[in-house]
Amino acid sequence: MFADASHLFAHNPPGLHYGVGVVALEGSRLGLFVTGFDGPNRLLIWNTGALRDVAPPVLADADRRAVAIASADLDGDGREELYVLNTDTFAGPKRHADRLFKCAPDGQWEDLFARPGNAAVRNLAAGRSVVAIDRRGVGRYGFFVANYGRPMRLYELAPGGALADLAPALELARTTGGRSAVALPLFSHFPDLFCANEQGANFAYRNHGDGTFDEAASHLKLTDADEHARGVAAFDAGGALGLCWANWDGPHRLMVPRPDGTFRDAATPGFAFPSAARTVVAADFDNDGTDELFFNQMAESNRLFRVHPTEAGIDVTKLEAGDATDPEGCGTGAAVCDIDGDGVLELIVSRGEKLAQPLSIYKARSASPNYLRIRPLTRFGAPARGAVVKAEYGGRVRVKGVCAGSGYLCQMEPVAHFGLGESRTADRVSVTWPDGAEVTLLNPGGNRTLNVPYPRG
């Protein structure tokens, strides 16, 4: 399916790259934040036909070992803050704290953890992933950190403006081998939190609607306690969100919801076959109207599957990944974004855990030209990460979650991207925000990107 498009990088030196996050900058402009484990972080923006690194020294932060990235509007100023997870040891305590970067109106970046009042709550535990969540639906996000061998964290702003770790109060501060997380309304009508773990059961935190949770993985049949999870992604399971996660050298899971709210594994033997998988990405790369699932792997061939919902269940087809097979790549992270604005998603892959390797970009060789992109906004004008978008066209209903942090190390673009296949337009689109507010767009057209503001009044 994929052709190599890495020529889109203006400069692409080898490095030990880990997480890739698609972050919102000024207005609707997007950038790629790539974490550097043994070297600088990079902030890549599309400029004059290429991706160019514009990271100032404070963001490059070359002396810390960064592995994961997530962004969201923490304080309701309409701009996203950047949470960079640093991990200089495998598990337990670490030397270098995480960073939480805020951009001032003059364009200068500041690490909020460096403020004296926030020193006591800095995360000094090894972690793997970070995800944003608007647990109360107010347009202000917190950052949940999946730590490894130390309690999980949830950072939000306290009323006085200081950072507070609310994980203990919300009973989220469990200790396990934290690997990945997704924040979307998966088990309720509000932002839930799914944590895929190593050396123990997964966690499924169901939102009560007021920003508090109960842990329901066993009831929902999502524990998978004997495996060692890596990447996780939400995918369109036929008008409802399913969960796919990769297990390290264990069977991969393709979990679809039953009518009673529990989940069942729809993975075929070929899909489940064990591999050294890392990040999992769900996206419609070729705009045919059906999601593909890409498995980014460590020093073995990457995998690609098409998952097509039918009345009988989920039809799974293995696809040839083309140039993205990359059998010698030491895969770590991956993300998707329409970098060049042509309506076809690019797949950005980071590599380099075992040896320094350059980044890669892949693009579908023969994608359909028809698409629709929906970009929901919060009441403050920032990306509404965690919103859910449904699109009706061609006699089908498709669903996408706006990424708030996708599984392992990474975060996708804050846009719901629908390939329309043979359809030129969508008939109806509905957007649901984390607080349950909803807007319906009739005949929104196609081959365009629509910003959808939060409904007021």
C-alpha positions as CSV (number, residue, x, y, z in Angstrom):
1,M,0.0,0.0,0.0
2,F,2.6,2.5,1.1
3,A,5.3,4.4,-0.8
4,D,8.2,6.1,0.9
5,A,7.8,9.8,1.1
6,S,10.7,10.6,3.5
7,H,12.0,13.2,1.0
8,L,9.4,15.5,2.7
9,F,11.9,16.0,5.5
10,A,14.2,18.9,4.9
11,H,16.8,17.4,7.2
12,N,16.5,13.9,8.6
13,P,19.6,12.8,10.5
14,P,19.7,9.3,12.2
15,G,18.8,9.4,15.9
16,L,17.2,7.4,18.8
17,H,13.7,8.6,18.1
18,Y,10.7,7.5,20.2
19,G,7.3,9.2,20.5
20,V,5.7,11.3,17.7
21,G,2.9,13.7,18.6
22,V,0.9,15.9,16.3
23,V,0.5,19.2,18.2
24,A,-1.6,22.2,17.6
25,L,0.3,25.5,17.2
26,E,-1.1,28.9,16.3
27,G,-4.6,28.7,14.9
28,S,-5.2,25.5,13.0
29,R,-1.5,25.0,12.2
30,L,-0.1,21.5,13.2
31,G,3.4,20.4,13.9
32,L,5.1,17.1,14.6
33,F,6.9,16.8,17.9
34,V,9.4,13.9,17.9
35,T,11.0,12.9,21.2
36,G,14.7,12.3,21.3
37,F,16.0,9.7,23.7
38,D,19.7,10.4,23.1
39,G,19.6,13.8,21.4
40,P,17.3,16.7,21.0
41,N,13.5,16.7,20.6
42,R,12.4,18.0,17.3
43,L,9.4,20.3,16.3
44,L,8.7,19.9,12.6
45,I,6.4,22.2,10.7
46,W,5.3,22.2,7.0
47,N,7.0,25.1,5.3
48,T,7.8,25.7,1.6
49,G,7.2,22.1,0.6
50,A,9.1,20.3,3.4
51,L,9.0,19.5,7.1
52,R,11.5,21.8,8.9
53,D,12.8,21.6,12.5
54,V,11.9,24.9,14.3
55,A,12.4,23.6,17.9
56,P,13.9,26.3,20.1
57,P,16.6,25.1,22.6
58,V,14.1,24.9,25.5
59,L,11.9,22.4,23.6
60,A,14.9,20.6,22.1
61,D,16.0,19.8,25.7
62,A,18.8,17.6,24.5
63,D,20.1,16.5,27.9
64,R,17.0,14.5,28.9
65,R,15.9,11.2,27.6
66,A,12.4,11.8,26.2
67,V,10.1,8.9,25.1
68,A,6.5,10.1,24.9
69,I,4.5,13.2,24.0
70,A,0.9,14.4,24.3
71,S,-0.6,17.9,23.9
72,A,-3.8,19.5,25.0
73,D,-5.2,22.8,26.4
74,L,-4.5,22.5,30.2
75,D,-5.5,26.1,31.2
76,G,-8.3,27.0,28.8
77,D,-6.4,29.7,27.0
78,G,-7.1,28.2,23.6
79,R,-3.5,26.9,23.1
80,E,-2.1,23.4,23.7
81,E,0.5,22.7,26.3
82,L,3.0,19.9,25.6
83,Y,3.7,17.1,28.1
84,V,7.0,15.4,27.4
85,L,7.7,12.2,29.3
86,N,11.3,11.6,30.1
87,T,12.5,8.2,31.1
88,D,16.2,7.6,31.9
89,T,15.7,4.2,33.5
90,F,13.6,1.1,32.7
91,A,11.4,1.2,35.8
92,G,11.0,2.9,39.2
93,P,12.6,6.2,40.2
94,K,14.4,8.3,37.6
95,R,16.8,11.3,37.6
96,H,15.2,13.7,35.2
97,A,11.6,14.9,35.7
98,D,9.1,15.3,32.9
99,R,8.5,18.6,31.2
100,L,5.2,20.4,30.8
101,F,5.8,23.2,28.3
102,K,3.5,26.2,28.0
103,C,3.8,28.8,25.2
104,A,3.4,32.5,26.3
105,P,1.7,35.0,24.0
106,D,5.2,36.3,23.0
107,G,6.1,32.8,21.7
108,Q,8.4,31.9,24.6
109,W,8.1,28.4,26.1
110,E,8.2,27.7,29.8
111,D,8.4,24.4,31.7
112,L,5.5,24.5,34.3
113,F,7.2,21.9,36.4
114,A,10.2,24.3,36.8
115,R,8.0,26.7,38.8
116,P,8.9,26.5,42.5
117,G,5.3,25.8,43.5
118,N,5.2,22.7,41.3
119,A,8.5,21.1,42.3
120,A,6.8,18.8,44.9
121,V,4.5,17.1,42.3
122,R,7.1,16.5,39.5
123,N,7.0,13.0,38.0
124,L,10.2,11.3,39.0
125,A,9.1,7.8,38.0
126,A,9.9,6.0,34.8
127,G,6.9,6.0,32.4
128,R,5.9,4.9,28.9
129,S,3.0,7.0,27.7
130,V,0.9,10.1,28.4
131,V,-2.6,10.9,27.4
132,A,-4.8,14.0,27.7
133,I,-8.3,13.7,29.2
134,D,-11.1,16.3,29.8
135,R,-12.6,14.1,32.4
136,R,-15.3,16.7,33.5
137,G,-16.1,18.0,30.0
138,V,-15.1,21.6,30.8
139,G,-12.6,22.2,27.9
140,R,-9.6,22.1,30.3
141,Y,-7.5,18.9,30.1
142,G,-5.4,16.9,32.5
143,F,-2.4,14.7,31.6
144,F,-2.5,11.1,32.7
145,V,0.9,9.4,32.9
146,A,1.3,5.6,32.6
147,N,4.2,5.0,34.9
148,Y,6.1,1.8,35.1
149,G,6.8,0.4,38.6
150,R,5.4,3.5,40.3
151,P,1.9,5.0,40.8
152,M,0.1,6.4,37.8
153,R,-0.3,10.2,37.7
154,L,-3.0,12.7,36.6
155,Y,-2.0,16.3,36.4
156,E,-4.5,19.1,36.4
157,L,-4.4,22.8,37.3
158,A,-5.6,23.5,40.8
159,P,-7.8,26.6,41.4
160,G,-4.8,28.7,42.3
161,G,-3.0,27.8,39.1
162,A,-0.5,25.3,40.6
163,L,-0.2,21.7,39.2
164,A,-1.9,19.0,41.3
165,D,-1.7,15.2,41.0
166,L,-5.3,14.0,41.3
167,A,-4.6,10.3,40.6
168,P,-4.7,9.3,44.4
169,A,-8.0,11.1,45.0
170,L,-9.6,9.6,42.0
171,E,-8.2,6.1,42.8
172,L,-6.1,6.1,39.5
173,A,-2.7,5.9,41.3
174,R,-2.2,2.2,40.8
175,T,1.2,0.6,40.4
176,T,1.9,-1.8,37.6
177,G,3.9,-2.0,34.4
178,G,2.1,0.9,32.7
179,R,2.6,0.9,28.9
180,S,-0.1,2.7,27.0
181,A,-3.4,4.5,27.4
182,V,-6.4,5.8,25.5
183,A,-9.0,8.5,26.6
184,L,-12.3,8.3,24.8
185,P,-15.9,7.5,25.6
186,L,-15.4,3.8,25.2
187,F,-17.5,2.4,28.1
188,S,-19.8,5.3,28.9
189,H,-21.0,8.5,27.3
190,F,-18.1,10.5,28.8
191,P,-14.3,10.4,28.6
192,D,-13.2,7.0,29.9
193,L,-9.6,5.8,30.3
194,F,-8.2,2.5,29.1
195,C,-4.7,1.5,30.2
196,A,-2.9,-1.4,28.6
197,N,-0.3,-2.8,30.9
198,E,2.7,-5.2,31.2
199,Q,3.2,-7.7,34.0
200,G,-0.4,-7.4,35.1
201,A,-4.0,-6.8,34.1
202,N,-5.2,-3.9,32.0
203,F,-7.3,-1.1,33.6
204,A,-10.6,0.2,32.2
205,Y,-11.7,3.3,34.1
206,R,-15.4,4.1,33.4
207,N,-16.4,7.7,33.8
208,H,-19.5,8.3,36.0
209,G,-20.3,11.5,34.2
210,D,-18.9,13.8,36.9
211,G,-15.2,13.1,36.3
212,T,-14.9,10.2,38.8
213,F,-14.3,6.6,37.7
214,D,-14.8,3.0,38.6
215,E,-12.4,0.3,37.4
216,A,-14.3,-2.2,35.3
217,A,-11.8,-4.1,33.2
218,S,-12.9,-7.5,34.5
219,H,-16.6,-6.9,34.0
220,L,-15.9,-5.5,30.4
221,K,-13.6,-8.5,29.7
222,L,-10.6,-6.4,28.9
223,T,-8.0,-7.5,31.5
224,D,-5.8,-9.7,29.4
225,A,-3.7,-10.3,32.5
226,D,-1.3,-12.9,31.1
227,E,0.1,-10.8,28.3
228,H,2.4,-7.8,28.0
229,A,0.7,-4.9,26.2
230,R,2.3,-2.3,24.0
231,G,0.4,0.0,21.6
232,V,-3.4,0.5,21.7
233,A,-5.7,2.3,19.4
234,A,-9.5,2.9,19.0
235,F,-11.0,1.9,15.7
236,D,-14.3,2.0,13.9
237,A,-16.1,-1.3,14.8
238,G,-19.2,-0.4,12.8
239,G,-20.7,2.8,14.3
240,A,-19.1,2.2,17.7
241,L,-15.5,2.3,18.9
242,G,-13.5,-0.9,19.3
243,L,-10.1,-1.3,20.9
244,C,-7.0,-2.9,19.3
245,W,-3.9,-3.5,21.3
246,A,-0.6,-5.2,20.6
247,N,1.0,-7.6,23.0
248,W,4.8,-8.1,23.0
249,D,5.4,-11.5,21.5
250,G,1.9,-12.5,22.5
251,P,-1.5,-12.6,20.7
252,H,-2.7,-9.2,19.5
253,R,-6.3,-8.2,20.4
254,L,-9.1,-6.8,18.3
255,M,-11.9,-6.1,20.8
256,V,-15.3,-5.1,19.6
257,P,-18.3,-4.1,21.8
258,R,-21.2,-6.4,22.4
259,P,-24.8,-5.1,22.8
260,D,-24.4,-5.5,26.6
261,G,-21.3,-3.2,26.7
262,T,-18.8,-6.0,27.2
263,F,-16.1,-6.7,24.6
264,R,-15.1,-9.8,22.6
265,D,-12.0,-10.6,20.7
266,A,-12.6,-10.6,16.9
267,A,-8.9,-11.2,15.9
268,T,-8.2,-13.8,13.3
269,P,-5.3,-16.1,13.8
270,G,-3.2,-14.1,11.3
271,F,-4.0,-10.9,13.0
272,A,-3.3,-12.3,16.5
273,F,-0.1,-14.0,15.5
274,P,2.6,-12.8,18.1
275,S,5.2,-10.3,17.1
276,A,7.6,-7.6,18.5
277,A,5.0,-4.9,18.1
278,R,5.1,-1.4,19.5
279,T,2.8,1.4,18.3
280,V,-0.6,0.6,16.7
281,V,-2.2,3.1,14.4
282,A,-5.8,3.1,13.2
283,A,-6.6,5.2,10.2
284,D,-8.0,5.2,6.7
285,F,-4.8,5.6,4.8
286,D,-6.2,5.1,1.3
287,N,-9.5,6.9,1.7
288,D,-11.5,3.8,0.8
289,G,-14.0,4.3,3.7
290,T,-12.5,1.5,5.9
291,D,-9.9,1.7,8.6
292,E,-6.5,0.1,8.4
293,L,-4.5,-1.0,11.4
294,F,-0.7,-0.5,11.2
295,F,1.6,-2.4,13.6
296,N,5.0,-0.7,14.0
297,Q,7.5,-3.4,15.0
298,M,10.9,-3.8,16.5
299,A,13.5,-5.2,14.0
300,E,11.0,-7.2,12.1
301,S,8.5,-6.5,9.3
302,N,5.7,-4.1,10.0
303,R,2.1,-5.3,9.5
304,L,-1.0,-3.8,7.9
305,F,-4.6,-5.0,8.1
306,R,-7.9,-3.7,6.9
307,V,-10.8,-4.1,9.4
308,H,-14.2,-3.8,7.7
309,P,-17.3,-3.9,9.8
310,T,-20.1,-6.1,8.4
311,E,-23.5,-7.3,9.7
312,A,-21.8,-10.5,10.6
313,G,-18.9,-8.9,12.5
314,I,-15.5,-7.6,11.6
315,D,-13.9,-8.8,8.3
316,V,-10.1,-8.7,8.7
317,T,-7.8,-8.7,5.7
318,K,-4.0,-8.7,5.7
319,L,-2.5,-6.1,3.3
320,E,0.9,-5.6,1.8
321,A,2.5,-2.6,3.5
322,G,4.9,-1.9,0.6
323,D,7.7,0.4,1.6
324,A,6.4,0.6,5.1
325,T,7.2,-3.1,5.7
326,D,10.7,-1.8,6.8
327,P,12.0,-5.2,8.1
328,E,15.3,-3.6,9.4
329,G,13.6,-0.8,11.2
330,C,13.9,-0.5,15.0
331,G,10.3,0.8,15.3
332,T,9.2,2.8,18.3
333,G,6.5,5.3,17.6
334,A,4.1,6.2,14.8
335,A,1.5,8.9,14.1
336,V,-0.8,10.1,11.3
337,C,-1.4,13.6,10.0
338,D,-2.3,15.2,6.7
339,I,1.0,17.1,6.5
340,D,0.7,18.7,3.1
341,G,-3.0,19.4,3.1
342,D,-3.9,17.1,0.1
343,G,-6.6,15.1,1.9
344,V,-4.5,11.9,2.2
345,L,-2.9,11.0,5.5
346,E,0.8,10.6,5.9
347,L,2.2,7.9,8.3
348,I,5.2,9.1,10.3
349,V,7.3,6.4,11.8
350,S,10.0,6.9,14.4
351,R,12.8,4.4,14.8
352,G,16.1,3.9,16.6
353,E,15.9,2.1,19.9
354,K,18.8,-0.3,19.2
355,L,20.7,2.0,16.8
356,A,20.4,5.5,15.4
357,Q,18.0,5.6,12.4
358,P,16.3,8.4,10.5
359,L,12.5,9.1,10.6
360,S,10.3,7.9,7.8
361,I,7.1,9.1,6.1
362,Y,4.9,6.8,4.1
363,K,1.9,7.6,1.9
364,A,-0.7,5.4,0.2
365,R,0.2,4.7,-3.4
366,S,-3.2,5.0,-4.9
367,A,-5.6,6.7,-2.5
368,S,-9.2,7.7,-3.3
369,P,-9.4,11.5,-3.8
370,N,-12.6,11.7,-1.7
371,Y,-12.4,12.6,2.0
372,L,-13.9,14.7,4.8
373,R,-12.0,16.0,7.8
374,I,-13.7,17.3,10.9
375,R,-11.8,19.3,13.5
376,P,-13.9,19.9,16.7
377,L,-12.9,22.8,18.9
378,T,-13.4,23.4,22.6
379,R,-15.3,26.3,24.0
380,F,-11.9,28.0,24.2
381,G,-11.0,27.3,20.6
382,A,-8.4,24.6,21.2
383,P,-8.6,21.1,19.6
384,A,-11.4,19.1,21.3
385,R,-9.4,16.0,22.0
386,G,-11.6,13.1,23.1
387,A,-14.6,14.3,21.1
388,V,-16.4,11.7,18.9
389,V,-17.4,12.2,15.3
390,K,-19.9,10.1,13.3
391,A,-20.3,10.4,9.6
392,E,-23.1,8.9,7.4
393,Y,-22.4,8.3,3.8
394,G,-22.8,5.4,1.3
395,G,-25.4,3.8,3.5
396,R,-23.0,3.4,6.4
397,V,-22.3,5.1,9.7
398,R,-18.6,5.5,10.6
399,V,-17.2,6.7,13.9
400,K,-13.9,8.3,14.8
401,G,-12.5,9.5,18.2
402,V,-10.4,12.7,18.1
403,C,-7.1,11.5,19.4
404,A,-6.1,12.6,23.0
405,G,-3.1,10.3,23.1
406,S,-2.9,7.1,21.1
407,G,-1.6,4.2,22.9
408,Y,2.1,3.9,23.1
409,L,4.3,7.0,23.2
410,C,2.4,9.0,20.6
411,Q,-0.5,11.2,19.7
412,M,-2.3,11.5,16.4
413,E,-3.6,14.7,14.7
414,P,-6.7,16.3,16.4
415,V,-8.9,15.7,13.4
416,A,-11.5,13.0,12.5
417,H,-10.4,11.9,9.0
418,F,-13.0,10.0,6.9
419,G,-12.1,8.5,3.6
420,L,-15.3,8.7,1.5
421,G,-14.4,6.0,-1.1
422,E,-16.8,6.3,-4.1
423,S,-18.9,8.9,-2.3
424,R,-18.2,12.5,-3.0
425,T,-20.0,13.9,0.0
426,A,-21.3,12.9,3.4
427,D,-25.0,13.0,4.2
428,R,-24.7,13.8,7.9
429,V,-22.0,14.4,10.5
430,S,-22.5,14.5,14.3
431,V,-19.9,15.8,16.7
432,T,-20.2,14.9,20.4
433,W,-17.9,16.8,22.9
434,P,-16.6,15.3,26.2
435,D,-19.5,16.9,28.2
436,G,-22.1,15.3,25.9
437,A,-22.9,18.5,23.9
438,E,-23.7,17.6,20.3
439,V,-23.9,19.3,16.9
440,T,-25.3,17.7,13.7
441,L,-24.2,19.0,10.3
442,L,-26.5,18.1,7.4
443,N,-24.9,17.8,3.9
444,P,-21.5,19.0,5.0
445,G,-20.0,18.1,1.6
446,G,-16.7,16.5,1.0
447,N,-13.0,17.1,0.1
448,R,-12.7,19.7,2.8
449,T,-11.7,20.3,6.4
450,L,-14.4,21.7,8.7
451,N,-13.6,23.4,12.0
452,V,-16.6,22.8,14.2
453,P,-16.8,25.2,17.2
454,Y,-18.3,24.2,20.6
455,P,-22.0,24.9,20.6
456,R,-22.8,27.9,22.8
457,G,-26.1,28.5,24.5
